[in-house]
Amino acid sequence: MSYMEDANETDSNNTSLDAFYFFETEQFTLLWVLFVIIVAGNMGVLYTLLFGRSRKSRMNYFITHLALADLSVGLINVLTDIIWKTTVAWYAGNIACKVIRFLQVMVTYASTYVLVALSIDRYDAIRHPMKFSGSWKRARYLILAAWFFSALYSLPILIFYEEKIVKDKLQCWIEFYPQWKWQVYMTLVSLSLFIIPASIIATCYAIIIITIWSKNAKGFIKNTKATNGSDNSRRASSRGLIPRAKVKTIKITFVIFLFYVGVLI
């Protein structure tokens, strides 16, 4: 009877741990696949942009930082999750608990806010195409602001997370009592990580689409009214059109935005 009771108790504890930590082969496989895709994909992008023959541009500058942020998500978030699910308990100490959680949240914010910065830059390129002076300076300020606010919004993590005993195991944990504090926290995270950034990006692209449509429509009207086929007439009538290369970069960033929204949803 004693052996059976111990066996039943062990099975119960193992089942509880497995259910609580999602300690399953399928999820490990998914995490490893996700890790490989994120790391390989973003390292490929960085190699192409930094060591390839692609020309130096503001678009490539933003994509480089976006790839860095996404690569950090793979190395810091996904890899840490894999290791933690392997050990089940937290063995890195309280300081590492706070620092690692802070970095995890910061790179998640950065992945979003760099995309916001890219959208604002594309908006500026379309709405004010003649403002060439200071464009690189503005781009660097946008990237600096993206990383700064990512770090700023992640600072509460250094306070909230700490080592705690959960299910008889030491964990790096966050806890709020009463329940409404947790709801307030999650609401603020949703606003700062998804709702506000998505609203800014959507607004930028709405204005971009309207601007492209109106300028191309005006250019088309000028072309139809042209009475001769001289080169001067074509050049004059095409001034209202937006360059195809610039429109292409808009399409690329719009696809990135749609992918970002799809992943979060």
Phi and psi in degrees as a GROMACS rama.xvg file:
@    title "Ramachandran Plot"
@    xaxis  label "Phi"
@    yaxis  label "Psi"
@TYPE xy
-63.0488  -42.4942  SER-2
-62.5224  -43.0939  TYR-3
-64.9402  -39.8696  MET-4
-65.0334  -42.5914  GLU-5
-64.5025  -39.0496  ASP-6
-64.598  -43.6119  ALA-7
-63.784  -40.5812  ASN-8
-66.0471  -40.2456  GLU-9
-64.0653  -44.1842  THR-10
-61.4855  -39.6985  ASP-11
-64.4804  -43.2814  SER-12
-65.4534  -42.282  ASN-13
-63.1683  -41.8102  ASN-14
-62.8852  -40.3482  THR-15
-63.4396  -44.6965  SER-16
-65.1212  -43.153  LEU-17
-61.9457  -41.8763  ASP-18
-69.9108  -34.8753  ALA-19
-77.2308  -40.4581  PHE-20
-100.239  5.83671  TYR-21
52.158  45.9116  PHE-22
-82.5531  76.8494  PHE-23
-129.709  150.778  GLU-24
-61.9106  -41.1043  THR-25
-60.0892  -41.1267  GLU-26
-72.9332  -35.3205  GLN-27
-61.8993  -42.9753  PHE-28
-61.4062  -45.215  THR-29
-62.262  -42.3205  LEU-30
-64.0756  -41.071  LEU-31
-67.146  -41.477  TRP-32
-62.7174  -44.4306  VAL-33
-61.681  -42.4051  LEU-34
-61.7943  -46.8657  PHE-35
-63.1808  -43.618  VAL-36
-63.3365  -46.012  ILE-37
-63.0604  -49.552  ILE-38
-67.3786  -49.98  VAL-39
-63.8822  -43.8523  ALA-40
-63.1346  -48.7129  GLY-41
-74.7086  -31.4488  ASN-42
-66.8689  -35.6857  MET-43
-63.7975  -42.3179  GLY-44
-63.4272  -45.8162  VAL-45
-63.7086  -40.7369  LEU-46
-62.9356  -43.4793  TYR-47
-63.942  -42.3063  THR-48
-75.2159  -36.5893  LEU-49
-88.4626  -31.3989  LEU-50
-120.579  -4.87256  PHE-51
-82.2369  -169.969  GLY-52
-96.4859  8.69677  ARG-53
-65.8532  140.205  SER-54
-71.9115  153.291  ARG-55
-75.2185  121.71  LYS-56
-146.722  164.144  SER-57
-63.5588  -37.7548  ARG-58
-58.3683  -47.3538  MET-59
-65.9143  -32.8382  ASN-60
-62.3326  -44.9657  TYR-61
-68.6966  -41.7315  PHE-62
-62.9677  -35.7786  ILE-63
-60.8699  -46.3845  THR-64
-69.4895  -33.5493  HIS-65
-65.4473  -41.397  LEU-66
-66.102  -38.6482  ALA-67
-62.2106  -43.6666  LEU-68
-64.4017  -43.952  ALA-69
-67.8127  -38.0037  ASP-70
-62.2633  -39.9004  LEU-71
-63.7618  -35.8017  SER-72
-59.8458  -42.7193  VAL-73
-66.403  -46.198  GLY-74
-73.6765  -36.4271  LEU-75
-94.5951  -45.5901  ILE-76
-81.3127  -58.9257  ASN-77
-68.3255  -46.6926  VAL-78
-63.3471  -41.6849  LEU-79
-62.0078  -39.6188  THR-80
-63.305  -39.9771  ASP-81
-63.0752  -46.5233  ILE-82
-63.3755  -42.6523  ILE-83
-65.152  -40.199  TRP-84
-69.437  -23.109  LYS-85
-75.8578  -44.1642  THR-86
-82.5899  -20.6178  THR-87
67.6711  -54.84  VAL-88
-90.7285  164.538  ALA-89
-97.6149  121.311  TRP-90
-116.989  4.00753  TYR-91
-86.7094  -10.5802  ALA-92
97.7926  165.337  GLY-93
-70.971  -38.8578  ASN-94
-65.4377  -44.8711  ILE-95
-62.7494  -35.1615  ALA-96
-56.7781  -50.3125  CYS-97
-68.3036  -44.1376  LYS-98
-67.0914  -46.3716  VAL-99
-65.1899  -42.7382  ILE-100
-63.4273  -39.6454  ARG-101
-60.5334  -46.2225  PHE-102
-64.7574  -38.576  LEU-103
-60.2276  -45.8963  GLN-104
-69.979  -39.175  VAL-105
-63.1548  -46.1183  MET-106
-69.6509  -27.3309  VAL-107
-66.6372  -45.5398  THR-108
-61.9245  -43.5904  TYR-109
-60.6507  -40.4093  ALA-110
-58.5909  -35.0234  SER-111
-80.4778  -45.3432  THR-112
-74.1602  -27.91  TYR-113
-65.7572  -36.7783  VAL-114
-65.3615  -37.6472  LEU-115
-62.6398  -45.5619  VAL-116
-60.6165  -41.0876  ALA-117
-62.5552  -41.3138  LEU-118
-65.5891  -40.4877  SER-119
-64.4059  -40.284  ILE-120
-64.6884  -41.4425  ASP-121
-65.9755  -37.1477  ARG-122
-60.5175  -45.3902  TYR-123
-65.149  -36.893  ASP-124
-66.4211  -34.1211  ALA-125
-84.0657  -43.6193  ILE-126
-74.4095  -34.0507  ARG-127
-129.285  67.1622  HIS-128
-67.0173  -18.2928  PRO-129
-92.1744  -2.83518  MET-130
-86.7838  71.474  LYS-131
-77.0856  -36.009  PHE-132
-67.9751  128.192  SER-133
82.0471  5.65781  GLY-134
-66.4167  -40.4972  SER-135
-67.9995  -36.7776  TRP-136
-63.1833  -42.7022  LYS-137
-64.2212  -39.0226  ARG-138
-61.3547  -43.5813  ALA-139
-66.4898  -37.122  ARG-140
-64.9678  -39.6722  TYR-141
-62.9374  -43.6638  LEU-142
-66.6529  -42.2549  ILE-143
-60.2514  -42.9405  LEU-144
-64.6  -38.4125  ALA-145
-61.1109  -47.9298  ALA-146
-70.9561  -34.7117  TRP-147
-63.9023  -49.1475  PHE-148
-68.8362  -29.7629  PHE-149
-62.5147  -44.1064  SER-150
-69.488  -40.0634  ALA-151
-62.1817  -46.9673  LEU-152
-71.8685  -13.317  TYR-153
-92.6047  -10.2174  SER-154
-57.6547  -38.712  LEU-155
-57.71  -23.8706  PRO-156
-60.5484  -34.1495  ILE-157
-63.2889  -22.8227  LEU-158
-94.0449  -43.9906  ILE-159
-73.9717  -37.9978  PHE-160
-85.0452  138.205  TYR-161
-161.863  164.66  GLU-162
-69.9978  133.568  GLU-163
-145.171  154.279  LYS-164
-84.3246  117.903  ILE-165
-129.774  122.473  VAL-166
54.6648  42.7208  LYS-167
66.1929  16.29  ASP-168
-128.176  142.49  LYS-169
-75.2176  126.584  LEU-170
-131.816  156.717  GLN-171
-89.1951  108.389  CYS-172
-131.438  153.824  TRP-173
-124.836  137.575  ILE-174
-146.385  139.214  GLU-175
-130.062  132.148  PHE-176
-135.262  137.806  TYR-177
-73.0716  -174.071  PRO-178
-62.456  -31.9041  GLN-179
-63.8925  -27.1061  TRP-180
-65.5958  -38.5263  LYS-181
-65.2619  -39.0805  TRP-182
-65.8232  -40.4256  GLN-183
-63.7059  -44.0512  VAL-184
-60.7221  -47.5894  TYR-185
-66.6114  -32.7894  MET-186
-65.6424  -44.4069  THR-187
-64.3992  -40.2106  LEU-188
-64.0881  -43.1323  VAL-189
-61.8545  -40.7905  SER-190
-65.5797  -47.7262  LEU-191
-77.6756  -27.2446  SER-192
-96.7616  -26.8957  LEU-193
-128.567  -58.7139  PHE-194
-62.5898  -52.7502  ILE-195
-66.336  -49.133  ILE-196
-59.4284  -42.9302  PRO-197
-63.8997  -35.9726  ALA-198
-66.792  -41.8077  SER-199
-64.0202  -46.185  ILE-200
-63.9956  -44.4954  ILE-201
-62.6098  -40.1718  ALA-202
-64.0355  -43.8673  THR-203
-59.3398  -45.9315  CYS-204
-73.0912  -30.3529  TYR-205
-63.2823  -44.7851  ALA-206
-66.2875  -40.2407  ILE-207
-60.5029  -47.2056  ILE-208
-62.5549  -43.5742  ILE-209
-62.7055  -41.963  ILE-210
-64.5936  -46.8711  THR-211
-60.8729  -44.5539  ILE-212
-61.102  -46.8911  TRP-213
-68.5669  -41.2489  SER-214
-68.7464  -41.0901  LYS-215
-68.2525  -34.6446  ASN-216
-64.7691  -42.7922  ALA-217
-63.9054  -40.7711  LYS-218
-64.3849  -37.5332  GLY-219
-65.4656  -40.8635  PHE-220
-63.0967  -41.7182  ILE-221
-63.0405  -39.971  LYS-222
-64.5717  -39.8679  ASN-223
-70.8212  -24.9379  THR-224
-88.0729  -9.93457  LYS-225
-64.5026  131.671  ALA-226
-96.975  -14.483  THR-227
-134.101  166.357  ASN-228
-103.65  24.3795  GLY-229
-68.5069  158.945  SER-230
-63.1588  -37.0026  ASP-231
-63.3955  -39.3004  ASN-232
-66.0861  -41.0051  SER-233
-65.543  -41.9865  ARG-234
-64.8762  -39.7265  ARG-235
-67.6439  -38.2236  ALA-236
-77.0536  -17.4376  SER-237
-94.9971  3.23232  SER-238
-66.7192  -25.418  ARG-239
-80.9211  -9.22923  GLY-240
-84.2445  149.765  LEU-241
-93.6568  133.907  ILE-242
-53.4194  142.782  PRO-243
-62.5341  -36.7418  ARG-244
-61.2532  -39.2543  ALA-245
-69.9512  -39.19  LYS-246
-64.6979  -36.3429  VAL-247
-62.3256  -42.0902  LYS-248
-64.6928  -33.8987  THR-249
-63.8563  -43.4393  ILE-250
-62.3159  -40.5262  LYS-251
-63.0963  -48.1172  ILE-252
-67.6482  -30.6707  THR-253
-67.3061  -39.5099  PHE-254
-63.9203  -41.8187  VAL-255
-60.226  -42.4182  ILE-256
-63.2569  -44.1476  PHE-257
-62.8472  -39.0451  LEU-258
-64.6925  -40.6383  PHE-259
-61.8373  -46.5203  TYR-260
-63.7202  -41.2787  VAL-261
-62.5584  -40.1074  GLY-262
-65.8951  -43.0127  VAL-263
-68.7746  -37.5074  LEU-264
